[in-house]
């Protein structure tokens, strides 16, 4: 079994209290369909994914995070961002290929408002499985968010993905915020590459800071 690694959500901690995301990057906007959030490196995607988790929990929805045993988010950072870890269902599976099937089983219960599939690099979901997941998402008004590792030139998971965004992180030049907090600030942005409902081209940004000690 590969050695387990922990991915720090280093940009999750917000400089200011998290606002309710604008129309477009909210649980309501993602409900009833499959969304893919991709990035070249793990950092901003986790932050933006947890923004949806926080939105879901604030709405009283049950959330599940599905991942493989060789990767995980860093719980203290998630908690510092406002996520209730006691209310977050975490499912760790031996391989990434098992994640979609596990999501289908959870989706059939109708109990979850959000399913986050941390698929990582080289992710694939067969079209028949995508069809079943879309059917469950529509039936139970569930948001299915897939986190993948790839560039924006790589095709999405499939034609049944309704919304696809690319997550990026850039250092900000907010010197005042840096001096006040003692930490370096970041801008985490999702640029929408595909949106069947509203059309692509819009984006959403959160200004965040890294964990203690990061300059």
C-alpha positions, 0 to 999 in steps of 0.5 A: 500500500502506498505511503499515506500523504496529507494535503494541507489546505494552506489557503483555507483560513480566511483573512475575514469571515467567510461571506456567502459565496455569490450566485454561481459558486454555491451549494444551490448552484451545484445541486442536481448535477456533477461539477468538476473542479480541477487544478495542476497542484493541490491547494486552491481546489481544496480551499474552494471545495471546502467553501462549498462544504461550509456553505452546505453545513450552514444550510443544515445539509449532510456532507460526505468527503470521499478519497483514497487512502494515499491522500487526505486533507488536513483536518485542523485547517478545515476546522480553522476555516469553520468546517464542523468536522464532527458533521463531516462524513469521511470515506477513505478507500483503497483506490481512487477507482472505488470512489465513484461507486461509493458515491453512488451508494451514498447517493442512493440514500438520499441523505446527503446534500453534498458529495465531494469526490477527491479523485486526484490525478488520472481520474476517470468515471465511466459514462454509465456511472456518470449517468447513475450519479447524475440521476441520483443528483437530480432525484435527491437535489444533491451536489456532486463535486469532483476534485481532479488534478489536471490542466485546463487543456485536459478534457473534463471527466465527461459530457455529463459534467455540467460545470467545470472550473479550474482552481488557481492560487496567487499571492496577493499584494495586500501588505496591510493584511500581511503586516496585521496577521503576520501571514501571507495572503492568497487569492483562490480563484475558480475560473469556469471553463464549462457551464451548461446552465449559465455559460462559461466565463465567470469566476469566483475568488476568495482572499485567504491566508496560510497557516501559522508560520507561513510567510 
